Amino acid sequence: MNQSPASPPQQLLWDFGSVYDFFISLKVLHEPNTFGLRPSWAAGVRSRLPQNERKFLEEVYTFLWVPLYWAYTLPQPKDAATALFALRQIPAAERLAALSLSAEVPAELVERLRAVQARRAWDEADAEALRAFDKAKGYPPSAQQVRNLLDWWARAEEFGERYLEALQAYYQVFFAEEERRIQPALRQALQRAQELSQKLSLEQLIVELSQGVEFDRSFFKPTLILAPAYWSTPLLFYLEIDPTTHIILFGARPASDSLIPGEQVPEGLMLALKALSDPTRLRILRYLEQEPHTPSQLARKLRLRAPTVTHHLSELRLAGLVQISVRGETRLYSPRKGYLDHLCHLFEQFLRAEQLPEKE
């Protein structure tokens, strides 16, 4: 049966809160390479945590994803203090479920995880169900990730107690100050996005806010919620809130800013120059200038393994040099329009700055 293309969302809503960055920043600090953050600096931030909390977070962030659904349900002002207060109101044994389960998790898997929690043990059938779910979502987990997740579901009450303690420590030693730093940028990004929404079509708006991601119309649900996030820039976080609603977190960090407070060189400039310093990535850009390519097409032309090409494309994406068209399961890459002009502008702006701030 032929089906007509899905219509764009009939309702565009906005959300705002630094709570998203509270959780995203923890993910970035534990996977710095994935997000283009200097690993040594991320390790330095983690070292400020008490030893027990640091080791606990390093283990759980091998499997724990950003709790977008739970963060979305929080009341305003949706900041870190709101999240910590709300978590304290949830019984310790229920905190893992509250943070992990959303509309995207099938009822069968929810039932299985609850059974693991009830009997305080898991078996290979539980592990296989979890692997199948993550593989279907495009994130095939390692054996260690599966074990860690199921081990903590079997000790859900202990997880709830220790995770709250770790979050409180993280807020005290780092995020309270960081939250104050990023709030102005979040507000400016929200205002800019709302202004753009009056001028651009939805598809154009998403491409602009995401710095280069174009979704096929079939992706969209009737209601779309947009919210700014500083620490994930330029990458997108998105989640199905319910069968009719998507939420997308778009990048709110200006190109002149850095995740590292006080960094002298703009992060966007450093990532772009690093990406362009690799000969394979330069060859990829030449191919993309001719026509859009999928990763597998590039792998054949470059005679490289697909994971290697995917890594190079991720570096180019973090640097804002390529655009992605998402068409079902297919991802087509092309050069981001105007990226060279933008890079030259950043470079010239940096070189001609009147005074370079001194390091403390």
C-alpha positions in Angstrom: 0.0 0.0 0.0 1.3 3.4 -0.9 1.5 5.9 2.0 1.8 9.6 1.6 4.7 11.3 3.3 4.2 12.3 6.9 3.3 15.9 7.4 5.5 18.3 9.4 4.5 18.8 13.0 1.3 20.6 13.5 2.5 22.1 16.8 5.9 23.5 17.6 6.6 24.0 21.3 9.6 25.3 23.3 11.2 24.1 26.5 14.0 25.6 28.6 16.1 24.5 31.4 19.8 24.0 32.4 18.8 20.5 33.8 19.5 19.1 30.3 23.0 20.3 30.5 23.3 19.0 34.1 23.0 15.4 32.7 24.5 16.0 29.3 27.7 17.4 30.8 28.2 14.3 32.9 27.9 12.2 29.7 30.4 14.4 27.9 32.9 14.4 30.8 32.8 10.6 30.7 33.0 10.3 26.9 35.1 13.4 25.9 36.4 12.0 22.6 32.9 11.5 21.4 32.1 15.1 21.9 35.4 16.7 20.9 36.4 17.7 24.4 40.0 17.5 25.6 40.2 14.3 27.6 42.8 15.6 30.1 40.5 18.5 31.0 37.6 16.2 31.4 39.7 13.9 33.7 40.6 17.0 35.7 37.0 17.8 36.3 36.2 14.2 37.3 39.2 14.2 39.7 37.5 16.9 41.8 34.8 14.4 42.8 35.3 12.3 46.0 36.8 9.0 45.1 33.7 6.8 45.8 31.4 9.1 43.7 34.0 9.4 40.9 34.4 5.6 40.5 30.7 5.1 40.7 29.9 7.6 38.0 32.7 6.2 35.8 31.0 2.8 36.0 27.4 3.9 35.4 28.3 6.2 32.6 29.4 3.2 30.6 25.7 2.4 30.1 23.6 5.3 31.5 22.2 7.6 28.8 20.9 11.2 29.3 17.4 11.0 31.0 15.7 13.3 28.6 12.2 12.1 29.4 12.5 12.6 33.1 14.2 16.0 32.7 11.4 17.1 30.4 8.7 16.2 33.0 10.3 18.4 35.7 8.6 21.7 36.7 10.2 25.0 36.0 12.8 26.4 36.5 14.2 23.0 35.4 17.6 23.6 36.7 20.0 21.2 38.6 18.5 22.2 42.0 15.1 21.2 40.7 16.4 17.8 39.5 18.1 17.1 42.8 15.0 18.0 44.8 12.8 15.9 42.6 15.1 12.9 42.9 15.0 13.1 46.7 11.2 12.7 46.5 11.5 9.4 44.6 12.2 6.3 46.7 15.8 5.1 46.1 14.6 1.8 44.5 12.6 3.7 41.9 15.2 6.2 40.8 16.8 4.0 38.1 13.4 3.3 36.6 12.4 7.0 36.7 15.6 8.0 34.9 15.9 5.1 32.4 12.4 4.3 31.2 10.6 6.3 28.5 8.1 5.8 25.8 10.8 4.4 23.5 11.4 1.4 25.8 9.1 -1.5 24.8 6.7 -2.8 27.4 8.3 -6.3 27.2 11.7 -4.9 28.1 10.3 -2.8 30.9 8.7 -5.9 32.3 12.0 -7.8 32.0 14.0 -5.1 33.8 11.4 -4.9 36.5 11.7 -8.7 37.0 15.4 -8.3 37.3 14.9 -5.7 40.0 12.3 -7.9 41.8 14.4 -11.0 41.9 17.7 -9.1 42.3 19.4 -11.2 39.7 19.6 -11.5 35.9 20.3 -14.2 33.3 21.4 -14.5 29.7 17.8 -14.1 28.4 17.7 -10.7 30.1 21.0 -9.8 28.5 19.9 -10.9 25.1 16.7 -8.9 25.3 18.7 -5.8 26.2 21.2 -6.3 23.4 18.4 -6.7 20.9 16.8 -3.5 22.0 20.0 -1.4 21.9 21.0 -2.9 18.5 17.6 -2.0 17.0 18.2 1.6 18.2 21.5 1.7 16.5 23.7 1.5 19.6 25.0 -2.1 19.9 26.3 -2.4 23.5 29.4 -4.1 24.7 29.2 -7.2 26.9 30.5 -5.1 29.8 27.8 -2.4 29.3 25.1 -5.0 29.4 26.5 -6.6 32.5 26.9 -3.2 34.3 23.3 -2.2 33.5 21.7 -5.4 34.6 23.9 -5.6 37.7 22.6 -2.2 38.8 19.0 -3.1 38.0 19.5 -6.0 40.3 20.7 -3.5 42.9 18.3 -0.7 42.1 17.9 0.6 45.6 21.7 0.9 46.0 21.9 2.6 42.6 19.3 5.2 43.6 21.1 6.0 46.8 24.6 6.3 45.3 23.5 8.1 42.2 21.8 10.9 44.1 24.9 11.2 46.3 27.1 11.4 43.2 24.9 14.0 41.5 25.0 16.2 44.7 28.8 16.0 44.8 29.0 16.8 41.1 26.8 19.8 41.5 28.8 21.1 44.4 32.3 20.7 42.9 31.5 21.8 39.3 28.1 22.3 37.9 26.8 25.0 40.2 29.4 27.4 38.8 29.1 26.0 35.3 25.3 26.5 35.4 25.7 30.2 36.0 28.2 30.5 33.1 26.0 28.9 30.5 22.6 30.3 31.4 23.0 33.5 29.3 24.0 31.5 26.2 21.0 29.2 26.7 18.6 32.1 26.9 20.1 33.8 23.8 19.9 30.5 21.9 16.2 30.1 22.7 15.4 33.7 21.7 17.3 33.3 18.4 15.6 30.0 17.7 12.2 31.4 18.3 12.9 34.4 16.0 14.2 32.0 13.3 11.0 29.9 13.6 9.1 32.9 12.3 11.2 33.1 9.1 12.1 29.5 8.2 10.2 26.4 7.4 10.5 23.7 10.0 13.0 21.7 7.9 15.2 24.8 7.4 14.9 25.6 11.1 16.1 22.2 12.2 19.1 22.4 9.8 20.0 25.8 11.1 19.7 24.9 14.8 21.4 21.6 14.5 24.3 23.0 12.4 23.7 20.6 9.6 21.1 17.9 10.2 18.2 17.5 7.8 15.5 15.0 8.7 13.1 13.3 6.3 9.5 14.3 6.9 8.7 10.8 8.0 10.8 11.5 11.2 8.4 14.1 12.5 5.5 13.5 14.8 2.5 15.9 15.2 4.1 17.7 18.1 7.8 18.8 18.2 9.4 20.3 21.3 12.7 22.2 20.9 15.0 23.1 23.7 18.6 24.6 23.8 21.5 22.7 25.2 25.1 24.1 25.6 27.2 21.0 26.3 26.0 18.9 23.4 26.7 21.5 20.6 26.7 20.8 17.7 25.3 17.3 18.2 21.5 16.7 18.6 19.8 14.8 21.4 16.3 13.7 20.6 13.7 11.4 22.1 10.1 10.2 21.6 8.2 11.6 24.6 5.0 9.8 23.6 3.6 8.3 20.3 2.7 11.8 19.0 5.6 13.9 20.4 9.3 14.4 19.9 11.8 16.5 21.8 15.0 17.7 20.2 17.8 19.5 22.1 19.7 21.8 19.7 23.1 23.4 20.2 23.3 26.6 22.2 27.0 27.1 22.4 28.3 30.0 20.2 31.3 29.2 17.9 33.4 31.7 19.9 32.8 29.8 23.2 34.4 26.7 24.6 33.3 24.0 27.0 36.6 24.7 28.8 36.1 28.0 30.8 38.7 30.5 30.0 39.9 28.8 26.8 41.7 31.3 24.7 41.1 29.8 21.2 37.5 29.4 20.0 36.5 25.7 20.2 34.9 25.8 16.8 38.1 27.0 15.2 40.2 24.4 17.0 37.9 21.5 16.0 37.8 22.7 12.3 41.6 23.1 12.0 42.1 19.7 13.6 39.6 18.1 11.3 41.2 19.7 8.2 44.7 18.6 9.2 44.0 15.0 8.3 44.6 14.0 4.7 41.8 11.3 4.8 39.2 13.9 5.9 40.4 16.3 3.2 39.8 13.5 0.6 36.3 12.9 2.1 35.5 16.6 1.7 36.6 16.5 -2.0 34.3 13.5 -2.6 31.4 15.2 -0.8 31.9 18.4 -2.9 31.1 16.3 -6.0 27.9 14.7 -4.6 26.4 13.5 -1.3 27.7 10.1 -0.1 26.8 7.5 2.5 29.5 6.2 4.8 29.6 2.9 2.9 30.0 4.6 -0.4 32.9 6.6 1.0 34.5 3.5 2.5 34.5 1.8 -0.9 36.1 4.8 -2.6 38.7 5.4 0.1 39.3 1.6 0.5 38.9 1.9 4.2 36.8 0.0 6.8 33.4 1.5 7.5 34.1 2.2 11.2 37.2 4.2 10.2 35.1 6.4 7.7 32.4 6.8 10.4 35.1 8.1 12.8 36.3 10.7 10.2 32.8 11.8 9.4 32.1 12.3 13.2 35.2 14.5 13.4 34.0 16.6 10.4 30.5 16.8 12.0 31.8 18.0 15.3 33.7 20.7 13.5 30.6 21.8 11.6 32.0 21.0 8.2 29.5 18.5 6.9 25.7 18.3 6.7 23.7 15.0 7.3 20.4 14.1 5.6 18.6 11.5 7.6 16.3 9.4 5.3 15.0 6.5 7.3 18.0 4.3 8.1 20.1 6.1 5.5 22.5 9.0 6.2 23.8 11.1 3.4 26.7 13.4 4.0 27.4 16.6 2.1 29.5 19.7 2.8 27.9 22.2 5.1 26.9 25.3 3.1 29.3 28.2 3.7 31.6 26.3 6.0 34.8 27.6 4.5 33.6 31.2 4.7 32.6 30.6 8.3 35.9 29.0 9.2 37.9 31.9 7.6 35.8 34.4 9.5 36.5 32.6 12.8 40.2 32.5 12.0 40.4 36.1 11.0 38.4 37.2 14.0 40.8 35.3 16.3 43.9 36.6 14.7 42.8 40.2 14.7 41.4 40.2 18.3 42.8 43.3 20.1 44.0 41.5 23.1 44.4 37.8 23.9 43.2 37.1 27.4 46.0 36.0 29.7 45.8 32.5 31.3 45.3 32.6 35.1 
